[in-house]
Amino acid sequence: MKYDVLVAGASFAGLAVAQRARGRVLVVDPVPLGAGQTSACAAPVSLLARAGAEEAVQQVHGALVVHTRRREFVWELDEPFCTFDYRRFCLQAWEKTQAEFFQAAVQDLDGGWVQTSAGRFQAELVADCTGWRCRLAAGRGGPRWKWFGLETEIPGAFPAGLHFFFWPEVVPDGYAWAFPCGESVRWGVLSYRARTRLRDHLDAFVARFGLRPRGYHGGFLGVGPGWLGAGRVFAVGDSAGSCLPLTGEGIRSALHTGWLVGTLLAQVLDGRRTLDQAHRRYRSYVAAQARRVGFLQAATWCALRLPGALLEGVLGAWSTPVLRRAFLREYLRTFPLPEELD
């Protein structure tokens, strides 16, 4: 069966591509829509509105709260973030597409055919949104770095705000987090070095608050732009390494790049751009993020290597109003909404 666009992966990047692509679009994913959550699901409120998923919002937060061993830093946000329900987000965002869905695992790309675990499909254009594995890259790419995070969700309350804990005795090579989401709290730990054995770390973290995990979910994050695609294939989201260094935030960048790529694919299909022009536009957009991504990577290096007292001093300096506002302004300009989508 032939399609104009095949989207491999039905999470944030894949849904964004499907919302903007035109023609006959097929989205392929190994699990049902809204299943298989790996994200902590926190993003700007305005982003959910643009995705058509406002009803997924669980709690709105006006501040980031950074905890070290001895201090707490509160960073007020000019643009509020929210925690949201992953399944509801996916189902609502899907309603904004005109695509078909097929449940199968994408395996390989053979000429004009995409091979899946349940057969193969022919497609003129392909968006690889399969995550850090970048399954259709044929060994050519993927993100520059991989991190690993593990999370549990526990009923209860916690002070409002998105809380980050740089407690080396809990996570020596990353951070922990607590994100309130209505009647429960998402607790998680992340390793910048992609260590996968984090259950003991997560157990120890929540035990400090008198809690025990209730199940686990998580996975790898694709961090740092890598291979963006070639020919008929475009890599989007974690497949292209669009998660941000330092925080691991990837929803905003996945949606923005997904909407851009979906728009470019529509323009290729209706003759307004050639494939080469579409790739050049996508590469130029990602290349424009290099300076800010580099700064965040340097900040990640500091979080990994600075002694606790020195890290607290650096955080204290950046918590002054002028520097805090400058940092948050530049941070939110990393992977901004492309001009074509204004």
C-alpha positions as CSV (number, residue, x, y, z in Angstrom):
1,M,0.0,0.0,0.0
2,K,1.4,3.4,-1.0
3,Y,1.4,6.6,1.1
4,D,2.6,10.1,0.6
5,V,4.2,10.3,4.0
6,L,5.0,7.5,6.5
7,V,5.7,8.6,10.1
8,A,7.6,6.1,12.2
9,G,6.7,6.8,15.8
10,A,3.6,8.2,17.4
11,S,4.9,10.2,20.3
12,F,5.5,14.0,20.4
13,A,7.6,14.4,17.2
14,G,5.6,11.9,15.2
15,L,2.3,13.5,16.2
16,A,3.6,17.0,15.3
17,V,4.7,15.8,11.8
18,A,1.4,14.2,11.2
19,Q,-0.5,17.3,12.2
20,R,1.3,19.4,9.5
21,A,1.9,16.8,6.8
22,R,-0.6,16.5,3.9
23,G,-1.7,13.9,1.5
24,R,-2.1,10.3,2.5
25,V,-0.2,10.0,5.8
26,L,0.4,6.8,7.8
27,V,1.7,6.8,11.4
28,V,3.3,3.5,12.6
29,D,4.1,2.7,16.2
30,P,4.6,-0.6,18.1
31,V,2.1,0.4,20.9
32,P,-1.3,1.9,20.9
33,L,-1.7,5.7,20.8
34,G,-0.9,7.2,24.2
35,A,0.8,4.1,25.5
36,G,4.5,3.6,26.4
37,Q,5.1,6.9,28.3
38,T,8.8,7.6,28.8
39,S,8.6,11.4,29.4
40,A,8.1,13.3,32.6
41,C,5.5,15.3,30.6
42,A,6.2,18.9,31.5
43,A,6.1,21.7,28.9
44,P,4.9,25.3,28.4
45,V,1.2,25.7,28.6
46,S,1.1,27.5,25.3
47,L,2.7,24.5,23.6
48,L,-0.2,22.3,24.6
49,A,-2.6,24.9,23.3
50,R,-0.9,25.0,19.9
51,A,-0.9,21.1,19.8
52,G,-4.7,21.2,20.5
53,A,-4.2,19.3,23.8
54,E,-5.2,21.8,26.4
55,E,-7.4,19.2,28.2
56,A,-4.4,17.2,29.0
57,V,-3.1,19.8,31.5
58,Q,-3.0,18.5,35.0
59,Q,-1.2,21.3,36.9
60,V,0.3,24.7,36.0
61,H,3.6,25.8,37.5
62,G,5.1,29.3,37.7
63,A,8.6,28.4,38.9
64,L,11.6,26.1,38.6
65,V,12.9,25.2,42.0
66,V,16.6,24.0,42.1
67,H,17.7,22.1,45.2
68,T,21.3,21.5,46.3
69,R,22.6,19.9,49.5
70,R,22.3,23.2,51.4
71,R,20.2,25.6,49.4
72,E,17.1,26.1,47.4
73,F,16.9,28.4,44.4
74,V,13.5,29.6,43.0
75,W,13.4,30.7,39.4
76,E,10.1,32.4,38.5
77,L,9.0,31.7,35.0
78,D,7.7,34.4,32.7
79,E,5.9,31.7,30.7
80,P,4.1,29.1,32.8
81,F,4.9,25.4,32.4
82,C,2.5,22.6,33.1
83,T,2.5,18.9,33.9
84,F,0.1,16.9,31.7
85,D,-1.4,13.5,31.1
86,Y,0.6,11.7,28.3
87,R,-2.2,9.5,27.0
88,R,-4.7,12.3,26.9
89,F,-2.2,14.6,25.1
90,C,-1.6,12.0,22.4
91,L,-5.2,11.3,21.8
92,Q,-6.1,15.0,21.6
93,A,-3.1,15.8,19.3
94,W,-4.1,12.9,17.1
95,E,-7.6,14.4,16.5
96,K,-5.7,17.3,14.8
97,T,-4.3,15.0,12.2
98,Q,-5.9,13.4,9.1
99,A,-3.5,10.4,9.3
100,E,-4.1,6.7,9.5
101,F,-2.6,4.6,12.3
102,F,-1.0,1.2,12.1
103,Q,0.3,-0.7,15.1
104,A,3.7,-2.3,14.3
105,A,7.4,-1.9,14.9
106,V,9.3,-0.2,12.1
107,Q,12.4,-2.3,11.2
108,D,14.1,-1.1,8.1
109,L,14.0,1.1,5.0
110,D,14.5,-0.7,1.6
111,G,14.3,1.6,-1.3
112,G,10.8,3.0,-1.4
113,W,9.5,0.5,1.1
114,V,9.4,0.7,4.9
115,Q,9.6,-2.7,6.5
116,T,7.6,-3.3,9.7
117,S,6.9,-6.3,12.0
118,A,3.5,-6.7,10.3
119,G,4.4,-6.1,6.6
120,R,5.8,-3.3,4.5
121,F,4.5,0.0,3.2
122,Q,5.5,2.2,0.3
123,A,6.0,5.9,1.0
124,E,7.2,8.8,-1.0
125,L,8.6,10.6,2.1
126,V,9.5,9.2,5.6
127,A,9.8,10.9,9.0
128,D,11.9,8.9,11.5
129,C,10.5,9.7,14.9
130,T,11.5,6.4,16.5
131,G,13.6,7.9,19.3
132,W,17.3,7.6,20.1
133,R,17.7,4.4,18.1
134,C,16.9,6.3,14.9
135,R,15.8,3.0,13.3
136,L,15.7,4.2,9.7
137,A,19.1,5.9,9.8
138,A,20.8,2.8,8.4
139,G,23.8,3.3,10.8
140,R,24.4,6.9,9.6
141,G,23.4,8.8,12.6
142,G,21.4,9.3,15.7
143,P,21.8,11.8,18.6
144,R,25.3,12.9,19.7
145,W,24.7,11.7,23.3
146,K,22.4,9.4,25.2
147,W,21.1,9.9,28.7
148,F,18.8,7.7,30.7
149,G,16.0,8.6,33.0
150,L,13.7,6.5,35.3
151,E,10.5,7.7,36.9
152,T,7.6,6.7,39.1
153,E,4.3,8.4,39.9
154,I,3.0,8.4,43.4
155,P,-0.3,9.7,44.7
156,G,0.1,12.7,47.1
157,A,1.0,16.3,47.2
158,F,4.1,18.4,46.9
159,P,4.8,22.2,46.7
160,A,4.0,23.7,43.3
161,G,6.8,24.1,40.9
162,L,9.1,21.9,38.8
163,H,11.7,20.7,41.3
164,F,15.2,19.7,40.3
165,F,17.5,18.1,42.9
166,F,21.3,18.1,42.4
167,W,22.0,15.7,45.3
168,P,25.2,13.8,44.3
169,E,24.6,11.3,47.2
170,V,21.3,10.3,45.4
171,V,22.4,10.7,41.7
172,P,26.2,11.3,41.4
173,D,26.1,11.8,37.6
174,G,22.8,13.7,37.0
175,Y,19.8,15.0,38.9
176,A,16.5,13.9,40.5
177,W,13.2,15.6,40.0
178,A,9.7,16.0,41.5
179,F,6.9,17.3,39.3
180,P,3.5,17.7,40.9
181,C,0.7,16.8,38.6
182,G,-2.6,17.3,40.3
183,E,-3.4,14.5,42.7
184,S,0.0,12.8,42.3
185,V,3.7,13.6,41.9
186,R,6.2,12.3,39.3
187,W,9.5,11.4,40.9
188,G,12.5,10.6,38.7
189,V,16.2,10.3,38.4
190,L,18.4,10.9,35.4
191,S,22.0,9.9,34.5
192,Y,24.0,12.1,32.2
193,R,26.2,9.1,31.5
194,A,23.3,6.9,30.4
195,R,23.6,4.5,33.3
196,T,20.5,2.3,33.2
197,R,20.6,0.7,36.7
198,L,18.8,3.6,38.5
199,R,16.1,1.8,40.5
200,D,18.1,1.9,43.7
201,H,18.8,5.6,43.1
202,L,15.1,6.3,42.6
203,D,14.1,4.2,45.6
204,A,16.5,6.0,47.8
205,F,15.3,9.4,46.5
206,V,11.6,8.9,47.2
207,A,12.5,7.2,50.5
208,R,13.8,10.6,51.7
209,F,10.2,11.8,51.6
210,G,8.8,8.6,53.2
211,L,7.6,7.1,50.0
212,R,7.9,4.0,47.9
213,P,7.8,3.8,44.1
214,R,4.6,2.5,42.4
215,G,5.9,1.0,39.2
216,Y,8.6,2.4,36.9
217,H,8.8,3.9,33.5
218,G,11.5,5.7,31.5
219,G,14.1,5.3,28.8
220,F,16.9,6.9,26.9
221,L,17.0,10.5,25.8
222,G,18.6,11.6,22.5
223,V,20.6,14.7,23.3
224,G,22.5,16.9,20.9
225,P,21.7,17.3,17.2
226,G,23.1,14.5,15.0
227,W,22.0,13.1,11.7
228,L,18.9,15.0,10.4
229,G,18.1,12.8,7.4
230,A,18.9,12.5,3.7
231,G,16.9,11.9,0.5
232,R,13.4,10.9,1.4
233,V,14.1,10.5,5.1
234,F,13.9,13.2,7.8
235,A,15.0,12.4,11.4
236,V,12.9,14.3,14.0
237,G,12.8,14.6,17.8
238,D,15.0,12.2,19.8
239,S,16.0,10.5,16.5
240,A,17.8,13.8,15.6
241,G,19.0,14.5,19.2
242,S,16.7,17.4,19.9
243,C,16.6,17.0,23.7
244,L,18.3,19.9,25.4
245,P,21.5,19.4,27.4
246,L,21.4,20.2,31.2
247,T,17.6,19.7,31.6
248,G,16.8,16.9,29.1
249,E,13.7,18.8,28.0
250,G,12.6,17.4,24.7
251,I,8.9,17.9,24.2
252,R,9.1,21.5,23.0
253,S,11.9,20.8,20.6
254,A,10.2,17.7,19.3
255,L,7.0,19.5,18.6
256,H,8.6,22.5,17.0
257,T,10.9,20.4,14.7
258,G,8.0,18.0,14.0
259,W,5.8,20.9,12.9
260,L,8.5,22.3,10.7
261,V,9.3,19.0,9.1
262,G,5.6,18.2,8.5
263,T,5.2,21.6,6.8
264,L,8.3,21.0,4.7
265,L,7.0,17.6,3.6
266,A,3.7,19.2,2.6
267,Q,5.6,21.8,0.6
268,V,7.6,19.1,-1.2
269,L,4.5,17.1,-2.1
270,D,2.7,20.1,-3.6
271,G,5.8,21.3,-5.5
272,R,6.7,24.4,-3.5
273,R,10.1,23.0,-2.4
274,T,12.4,20.4,-3.7
275,L,13.7,17.7,-1.3
276,D,17.1,19.4,-1.2
277,Q,15.5,22.7,-0.3
278,A,13.5,21.1,2.4
279,H,16.6,19.5,3.9
280,R,18.6,22.7,3.7
281,R,15.8,24.6,5.6
282,Y,15.6,21.9,8.3
283,R,19.4,21.9,8.7
284,S,19.6,25.7,8.9
285,Y,17.0,25.8,11.6
286,V,18.8,23.2,13.7
287,A,22.3,24.8,13.0
288,A,20.9,28.1,14.4
289,Q,20.6,26.4,17.8
290,A,24.3,25.5,18.0
291,R,25.4,28.3,20.3
292,R,22.6,27.8,22.8
293,V,23.0,24.1,22.8
294,G,26.7,24.5,23.3
295,F,26.1,26.7,26.3
296,L,23.7,24.1,27.9
297,Q,26.3,21.4,27.3
298,A,28.9,23.4,29.1
299,A,26.4,23.9,31.9
300,T,26.0,20.1,32.0
301,W,29.7,19.7,32.3
302,C,29.7,22.0,35.3
303,A,26.8,20.1,37.0
304,L,28.8,16.9,36.6
305,R,32.2,18.1,37.7
306,L,31.9,21.1,40.0
307,P,32.2,20.4,43.8
308,G,29.0,21.0,45.6
309,A,30.0,24.3,47.2
310,L,31.2,25.8,43.9
311,L,28.1,24.6,42.1
312,E,25.9,26.3,44.7
313,G,27.9,29.5,44.2
314,V,27.4,29.3,40.4
315,L,23.7,28.7,40.9
316,G,23.5,31.6,43.4
317,A,25.1,33.9,40.8
318,W,22.8,32.8,38.0
319,S,19.8,33.3,40.4
320,T,20.2,37.0,40.5
321,P,17.3,38.6,38.6
322,V,19.3,39.9,35.6
323,L,21.2,36.6,34.9
324,R,18.2,34.5,35.7
325,R,16.0,36.3,33.2
326,A,18.7,36.3,30.6
327,F,19.2,32.5,31.0
328,L,15.5,31.7,30.8
329,R,15.0,34.0,27.9
330,E,17.8,32.3,25.9
331,Y,16.8,28.8,27.1
332,L,13.3,29.3,25.7
333,R,14.7,30.6,22.5
334,T,16.4,27.2,21.9
335,F,14.5,25.4,19.2
336,P,11.9,28.2,19.0
337,L,8.7,28.0,16.9
338,P,9.9,28.2,13.3
339,E,8.9,31.3,11.3
340,E,6.8,29.3,8.9
341,L,4.5,28.4,11.8
342,D,3.9,31.9,13.3
